[in-house]
Amino acid sequence: MAARTESPQAALPERRRPELDAMRMLVVIGLVFFHSALVFATEGDFYVRNTETTEAITVIAGFGVVWAMPLLFLISGLGAWHSLQHRGAGTFAKERLLRLGVPLLVATLLLNPLPQWLRQRSTDPGHHESYADFLPRFFDVRVEFDELPFFVQGEHFETGHLWFVVLLLAFSLMLAPLHRFLPHEPFRRLADRVAAATLRRRGVVLLPALAFAAICAFAGMEEDYAGWHRWSYLLFFAAGFTLATDTRFRAVMRRDARATACLGALLFTAAAPGFTTADDPFTATTALAVVSRALFGAAGWCLVVAIPGLLDRPRRQPPQEPLAPTAPRTRQRIYGYLAAAVLPLYVLHQPIVVAVAYFVVGWAAPIPVEYVALVTISLALTLAAYELLVRRTRVTRFLFGMRG
């Protein structure tokens, strides 16, 4: 009973946390920079590759891979907890199907064939098949149940960058019936005990790093899903859901953020040599590859719980009060604009990056010049596509998963 009196407000719902929205925006916009960099990477198999490449991209991109997409799943799990409390399991599942399933279907039909078509034209200069002729081959698909949840497979078909949407939808639909039918009280009691222990003892928040280290080490990693094994993301999603149940977890993440961030950076630094020297670091069973993956997994958890803690600052005004009227209106408008645009920007960005890269790699210019041009043009076109083709009508907003 002592643990329950420690924080009488622990179970109360929190108001929306703007720093989480800011992190989502930064990660999604950062993906334009990330995928543009892959055009110039020596390793990998991006759709369009520059003739001149650099190995520096592998290490720089690797540091983004270790935390960026896991952070999106953690934040999604945090949001899922509050959404389920307000909507209930049935309404939550329906809302997820509409907000994630509809844009997934639309983008698969209209956007995903383009990068694959450009891949063929880029790798084979003699390939002159028209886009219209390629489309039937892209949609020549089969069902493979062992690729759960990516059931639809084909020689040219792919979910591409929409793998994030597929997994998030699958995790949400898995969560809804569990939340509805499993007893809630035992889960709350367990979360209460864990929150009390985590607040009382430093280092407890790091224990999940062992699970992520084990998954990466023994299940391997999947390059198609930003390096992580697909089911690792389920753990990040579940962790976010659990962390949202008690405000003491938030206090712990804030308290231990600096030390956890330093540990995460050290673990990633220790993992980097193995990824650059092992023959197949993602799946090999050599001691070097296994240890490197374990360090990578542990580093990912440390960084993912550290970043929200570093950016989380308690507000001076009580939670129930509105945002201070002195906040700059221009900044508020930009923030609101981008917060609503996160999912459409994610859906739109990669086909645009690939299309722009197809032309930029033909330039006779140094890598820095091509990279800056690729990022600038791709970001401008992505924002323009959102503003002119998505945001303006109710139908297009619905098709790209926007509310209202």
C-alpha positions in Angstrom: 0.0 0.0 0.0 3.0 2.3 0.5 3.6 2.4 -3.1 0.1 3.6 -3.9 0.4 6.6 -1.6 3.6 7.6 -3.1 1.9 9.4 -6.0 -1.8 9.9 -5.7 -2.0 11.4 -9.1 -0.1 8.5 -10.8 -3.2 7.1 -12.5 -4.7 10.4 -13.6 -4.6 11.1 -17.4 -2.0 13.7 -18.5 -2.7 16.6 -20.9 -1.2 16.4 -24.3 2.6 16.7 -24.2 3.8 19.0 -27.0 7.4 17.8 -26.8 6.2 14.3 -28.0 4.6 15.9 -31.0 7.8 17.9 -31.6 9.8 14.7 -31.6 7.5 13.0 -34.1 7.8 16.0 -36.4 11.6 16.1 -36.1 11.9 12.4 -36.9 9.6 12.5 -39.9 11.3 15.6 -41.3 14.6 14.0 -40.5 13.7 11.1 -42.7 14.1 13.3 -45.7 17.7 14.0 -44.7 18.2 10.3 -43.9 16.8 8.8 -47.1 18.6 11.4 -49.1 21.9 10.3 -47.5 21.3 6.7 -48.5 21.7 7.8 -52.1 25.3 8.4 -51.4 26.0 5.4 -49.1 28.5 2.8 -50.1 26.6 0.0 -48.3 22.9 -0.7 -48.8 20.5 -1.1 -51.7 18.6 2.2 -51.9 16.4 2.7 -55.0 18.7 5.2 -56.6 22.5 5.2 -56.0 25.0 7.9 -56.8 28.1 6.9 -58.7 30.3 8.5 -56.1 29.6 7.2 -52.6 31.1 7.5 -49.1 31.4 5.0 -46.2 30.8 7.9 -43.7 27.1 7.7 -44.4 26.9 4.2 -42.9 28.1 5.4 -39.5 26.1 8.6 -39.5 22.9 7.0 -40.7 23.4 4.1 -38.2 23.2 6.6 -35.3 19.9 7.8 -36.6 18.7 4.2 -37.1 19.4 3.2 -33.5 16.8 5.5 -32.1 14.6 7.3 -34.6 12.0 4.7 -35.7 12.0 3.0 -32.2 11.2 6.5 -30.8 8.2 6.8 -33.1 6.8 3.4 -31.9 7.4 4.4 -28.2 5.5 7.7 -28.7 2.8 5.8 -30.6 2.5 3.4 -27.6 2.2 6.4 -25.2 -0.6 7.8 -27.3 -2.4 4.5 -27.6 -2.8 4.3 -23.8 -4.5 7.7 -23.6 -6.6 7.0 -26.8 -7.9 3.7 -25.3 -8.8 5.4 -22.1 -10.9 8.0 -23.9 -12.3 5.9 -26.8 -12.6 2.3 -25.6 -11.3 -0.7 -27.5 -13.9 -0.8 -30.3 -13.7 2.9 -31.2 -9.9 2.8 -30.9 -9.7 -0.1 -33.4 -12.0 1.7 -35.8 -10.1 4.9 -35.6 -6.8 3.1 -36.2 -8.2 1.4 -39.3 -9.4 4.7 -40.8 -6.4 6.8 -39.9 -3.7 4.2 -40.7 -5.4 1.7 -43.0 -6.9 4.2 -45.5 -3.6 6.1 -46.2 -1.8 2.7 -46.3 -4.1 1.5 -49.1 -4.0 4.8 -50.9 -0.2 5.1 -50.9 0.3 1.5 -51.8 -1.8 2.0 -54.9 -0.7 5.5 -55.9 2.8 6.1 -54.6 4.7 2.8 -53.9 5.1 1.6 -57.5 7.2 4.8 -58.4 10.4 4.0 -56.4 10.5 0.5 -57.7 10.0 1.6 -61.3 12.8 4.2 -60.8 15.0 1.5 -59.3 14.9 -0.5 -62.5 15.5 2.5 -64.7 18.4 3.6 -62.5 20.2 0.2 -62.3 19.6 -0.7 -66.0 20.1 2.3 -68.4 18.6 0.1 -71.2 15.3 -0.4 -69.3 12.7 1.6 -71.1 9.5 0.0 -69.8 6.8 2.6 -69.3 5.3 3.3 -65.8 1.9 2.1 -67.1 3.4 -1.2 -68.3 5.3 -1.7 -65.0 2.2 -1.3 -62.8 0.7 -4.8 -63.5 4.0 -6.4 -62.6 4.1 -4.4 -59.4 0.7 -5.7 -58.4 1.4 -9.3 -59.3 1.3 -10.5 -55.7 0.9 -13.6 -53.6 0.0 -14.2 -49.9 2.8 -15.5 -47.6 1.6 -16.0 -44.0 5.1 -16.6 -42.7 5.9 -12.9 -43.4 3.4 -11.7 -40.7 2.2 -9.0 -40.8 3.5 -8.4 -44.3 1.3 -11.0 -45.9 1.2 -9.5 -49.4 4.5 -10.3 -51.3 5.6 -10.1 -54.9 8.6 -9.9 -57.1 8.3 -6.2 -57.5 5.6 -5.4 -54.9 6.7 -3.8 -51.6 5.3 -1.8 -48.7 8.5 0.3 -48.9 8.7 3.0 -46.3 5.1 2.2 -45.3 6.3 -0.8 -43.2 6.0 1.6 -40.3 2.3 2.1 -41.0 1.8 -1.6 -41.4 3.4 -2.5 -38.1 1.7 0.3 -36.2 -1.7 -0.7 -37.5 -1.0 -4.4 -36.7 0.2 -3.5 -33.1 -2.8 -1.3 -32.5 -5.3 -4.0 -33.7 -3.5 -6.5 -31.5 -3.7 -4.2 -28.5 -7.4 -3.3 -28.8 -8.8 -6.8 -27.9 -6.1 -7.4 -25.2 -7.1 -4.1 -23.6 -10.8 -5.0 -23.8 -10.7 -8.6 -22.5 -7.7 -8.9 -20.2 -8.3 -7.9 -16.6 -7.1 -4.3 -16.0 -6.6 -4.4 -12.2 -3.7 -6.9 -12.2 -2.0 -4.9 -14.9 -2.4 -1.7 -13.0 -1.1 -3.3 -9.8 1.9 -4.6 -11.7 2.6 -1.2 -13.3 2.2 0.4 -9.9 4.9 -1.8 -8.4 7.2 -1.4 -11.3 6.8 2.4 -11.2 7.5 2.5 -7.5 10.6 0.4 -7.9 11.8 2.4 -10.8 11.4 5.7 -8.9 13.1 4.3 -5.8 16.1 2.6 -7.4 18.2 4.2 -10.1 19.0 1.9 -13.0 15.8 -0.1 -13.1 14.7 1.8 -16.2 17.6 0.3 -18.0 16.5 -3.3 -17.5 14.5 -3.5 -20.7 17.8 -2.9 -22.5 18.6 -6.6 -21.8 15.5 -7.7 -23.7 16.3 -5.6 -26.8 19.9 -6.7 -26.7 18.7 -10.4 -26.7 16.3 -9.9 -29.6 18.9 -8.1 -31.7 21.6 -10.7 -30.8 19.7 -13.9 -31.4 16.7 -13.0 -33.6 18.9 -10.8 -35.9 18.1 -7.5 -37.5 16.2 -6.7 -40.7 17.6 -4.1 -43.1 14.2 -3.6 -44.7 12.8 -2.3 -41.4 15.4 0.4 -40.6 17.8 -2.2 -39.2 15.7 -3.4 -36.3 13.9 -6.8 -36.2 10.2 -6.1 -36.8 9.1 -7.6 -33.5 11.5 -5.3 -31.6 9.2 -2.5 -32.6 6.4 -4.3 -30.8 8.4 -4.1 -27.6 9.0 -0.4 -28.1 5.3 0.1 -28.7 4.3 -1.9 -25.6 6.9 -0.1 -23.5 5.4 3.3 -24.5 2.0 2.0 -23.6 3.2 0.8 -20.2 5.1 4.1 -19.5 2.0 6.1 -20.1 0.1 4.2 -17.3 1.9 6.0 -14.5 3.3 9.5 -14.3 6.2 8.3 -12.1 7.7 6.7 -15.2 7.9 10.1 -16.7 9.6 11.5 -13.7 12.2 8.7 -13.8 12.9 9.3 -17.5 13.4 12.9 -16.7 15.7 12.2 -13.7 17.9 9.6 -15.5 17.9 11.2 -18.9 21.5 12.4 -19.0 23.1 9.3 -17.6 21.0 7.1 -19.9 21.9 9.2 -23.0 25.6 8.9 -22.2 25.3 5.2 -21.7 23.4 4.8 -25.0 26.0 6.8 -26.9 28.8 4.7 -25.4 27.0 1.4 -26.3 26.5 2.6 -29.8 30.1 3.6 -30.2 31.1 0.2 -28.9 28.8 -1.5 -31.5 30.0 0.5 -34.5 33.3 -1.3 -35.2 31.5 -4.7 -35.4 28.9 -3.3 -37.9 31.7 -1.9 -40.1 33.9 -5.0 -40.1 31.7 -8.0 -39.8 30.7 -9.8 -43.1 27.0 -9.8 -42.3 26.4 -8.0 -39.0 22.6 -8.1 -39.3 22.3 -11.9 -39.3 25.7 -13.6 -38.9 26.2 -15.8 -35.9 29.9 -15.0 -35.3 30.8 -13.7 -31.9 31.6 -10.2 -33.3 28.3 -9.9 -35.0 26.2 -11.2 -32.1 27.9 -8.9 -29.6 27.6 -5.9 -31.9 23.9 -6.5 -32.3 23.4 -6.9 -28.6 25.2 -3.6 -27.9 23.1 -1.9 -30.6 19.9 -3.2 -29.1 20.8 -2.0 -25.6 21.9 1.4 -27.0 18.6 1.8 -28.8 16.6 1.4 -25.6 18.9 3.8 -23.6 18.6 6.5 -26.3 14.8 6.0 -26.8 14.0 6.5 -23.1 16.7 9.3 -22.7 15.5 11.6 -25.5 12.0 12.2 -24.2 13.5 12.7 -20.7 15.9 15.3 -22.0 13.2 17.2 -23.9 10.6 17.0 -21.1 10.5 20.1 -19.0 7.8 20.7 -16.4 5.6 23.7 -17.1 5.5 26.6 -14.7 1.7 26.9 -14.8 -0.6 24.1 -13.4 -1.5 21.4 -16.0 -5.1 22.5 -16.1 -4.3 26.0 -17.2 -4.2 26.9 -20.9 -1.0 27.7 -22.7 0.4 31.0 -21.8 -1.0 33.7 -24.0 2.5 35.3 -24.4 3.7 32.4 -26.5 4.5 33.7 -30.1 1.6 33.2 -32.3 3.7 32.5 -35.4 5.5 29.6 -33.6 2.2 28.2 -32.4 0.8 28.2 -36.0 3.9 26.6 -37.4 3.8 24.0 -34.7 0.2 23.2 -35.2 0.6 23.0 -39.0 3.5 20.5 -38.8 1.9 18.5 -36.0 -1.2 17.8 -38.2 1.1 17.0 -41.2 3.2 14.3 -39.6 1.5 11.2 -41.1 0.9 12.7 -44.6 4.5 13.9 -44.7 5.7 10.5 -43.8 3.6 8.9 -46.5 4.7 11.4 -49.2 8.4 11.9 -48.5 10.2 8.8 -49.8 8.7 8.6 -53.3 9.5 12.3 -53.7 13.1 11.8 -52.5 13.6 8.9 -54.9 12.2 10.8 -57.8 14.4 13.8 -57.2 17.4 11.6 -56.6 16.9 10.0 -60.0 17.7 13.3 -61.6 20.2 14.7 -59.1 22.6 11.7 -59.4 23.1 12.6 -63.0 24.8 15.9 -62.1 28.5 16.3 -62.4 28.8 17.8 -58.9 30.5 16.9 -55.6 28.5 14.8 -53.0 27.9 17.7 -50.6 26.4 19.8 -53.4 24.2 17.0 -54.7 23.1 16.1 -51.1 22.1 19.7 -50.2 20.2 20.1 -53.5 18.5 16.7 -53.0 17.4 17.5 -49.4 16.2 21.1 -50.3 14.2 20.1 -53.4 12.7 17.0 -51.8 11.7 18.8 -48.6 10.2 21.7 -50.6 8.2 19.3 -52.9 7.0 17.2 -49.9 5.7 20.2 -48.1 4.1 21.6 -51.3 2.5 18.2 -52.0 1.0 18.2 -48.5 -0.2 21.8 -48.8 -1.6 21.7 -52.3 -2.7 18.1 -52.7 -3.6 16.8 -49.2 -4.5 19.6 -46.8 -6.9 21.6 -48.9 -9.9 19.3 -49.1 -11.8 17.1 -46.6 -11.6 14.0 -49.0 -7.8 14.2 -49.4 -7.3 14.8 -45.6 -9.3 11.7 -44.9 -7.3 9.7 -47.5 -4.1 10.6 -45.9 -5.1 10.0 -42.3 -5.7 13.5 -41.1 -8.4 14.3 -38.5 -11.2 16.7 -39.6 
